[in-house]
Amino acid sequence: MNLQLIFPNVQILSSDHWVSSPKGYQRKKNQRTDSWRAQTSQQIQNATADCREILSNPKLTPLHGTLEVVMNQNVSLSCHSDSGSPPVRYTLFKHNQKVSALNRTDLTPVLFNLTINSASDVGEYKCKAENEISNGEKYSRSLNFTLKEPVSKPVLSSPNSQAKTGQNVTLSCLSEKGSLPITYTFFKDKQSIQTPVKMQKREAAVISVLIKSSSDFGMYKCKAENRLRNKTKYSNSFNFTLAEERSSSQPLIISLGLILLLLAIGLALAIPFFIIPSYKAKKFTPPRSSTGHTSTEKVEESEDYITYAEIEPIQPEEEYVNLSVIQRDEQENRASTTIYSKVLIRDGAQAGPLHSPE
């Protein structure tokens, strides 16, 4: 190899030479040769470095194409430079703190595997690529993970559990947890019955269903999902039951029942005021007199006894009139009779009453 052609500015120095001595010929080292060797070695290294290519800025990408993650999820980040001279050393940083480093003898990508254990594991990530060229390190653009919460199991409900043909009913579906927005889809017998409803707020999605026939009393469900893949949740099933049709005679039956109830109440109130006194009066009326018609008047009534007065009409052949007073003692259950006679004077004068106890 002719170094003079490669390095024309380098002076070729002579090598070591032999000198005579009492002991014979000895090899004498040339000091200039050592200096030349060191200088040449450095120039060769610099020339070799000048032939290397500087690395391009590396690209940092998520392996599964999404930056939305959930708790305890495993993620992989790919980092590589498209051009540059290997070997290459890749280093991953999170918030400017070193996480991991990997070496490659070529330009194939490296994978950094991570586990999202807490909220501190999401944030800004960067990748650095460097080779043996001094000051040749390059950085990628930053990536930011977003922690997402999967939807909870939705609840499907309706204000009316019973319905009848021709009635409009409403169904509502709500997931109480999950990152917004949430998309709800309603089903009947596993068939979608309406276009999906996307909710930007934590509110229930509500639809209206017309019960046209008995086939509409099927099994209803709803589905909730957000941007997280494979995190879809389904509600429990909901079934409407057929409401019983009321007969047209029911109002009439209810009215008759109310009338009978009012009559019973009126009868109960009339017993102590009308029926019982009439019964007592009839029970204690004295028998008809044998002498003729009897006029009976209720004279006095108290809590313990009842008094009746009986007046016998005057007979043509008699000159007096008899007045009978009957007194009934309720406590002793006995009756006493007092007869009063009054003598009539034909010329209009009348004598005083005569008392004749019986």
Beta strands, then each sheet from edge to edge (+ up, - down):
strand 1: 17-21
strand 2: 24-28
strand 3: 59-62
strand 4: 68-69
strand 5: 73-80
strand 6: 88-94
strand 7: 97-104
strand 8: 110-116
strand 9: 124-130
strand 10: 138-139
strand 11: 143-144
strand 12: 146-147
strand 13: 155-157
strand 14: 162-163
strand 15: 168-174
strand 16: 182-188
strand 17: 191-192
strand 18: 197-199
strand 19: 205-210
strand 20: 219-225
strand 21: 233-234
strand 22: 238-239
strand 23: 241-242
strand 24: 295-301
strand 25: 305-311
strand 26: 320-329
strand 27: 334-343
strand 28: 354-357
sheet 1: 1+ 2-
sheet 2: 3+ 5- 8+
sheet 3: 4+ 12+
sheet 4: 7+ 6- 9+ 10-
sheet 5: 7+ 6- 9+ 11-
sheet 6: 13+ 15- 19+
sheet 7: 14+ 23+
sheet 8: 17+ 16- 18+
sheet 9: 17+ 16- 20+ 21-
sheet 10: 17+ 16- 20+ 22-
sheet 11: 24+ 25- 26+ 27- 28+
end
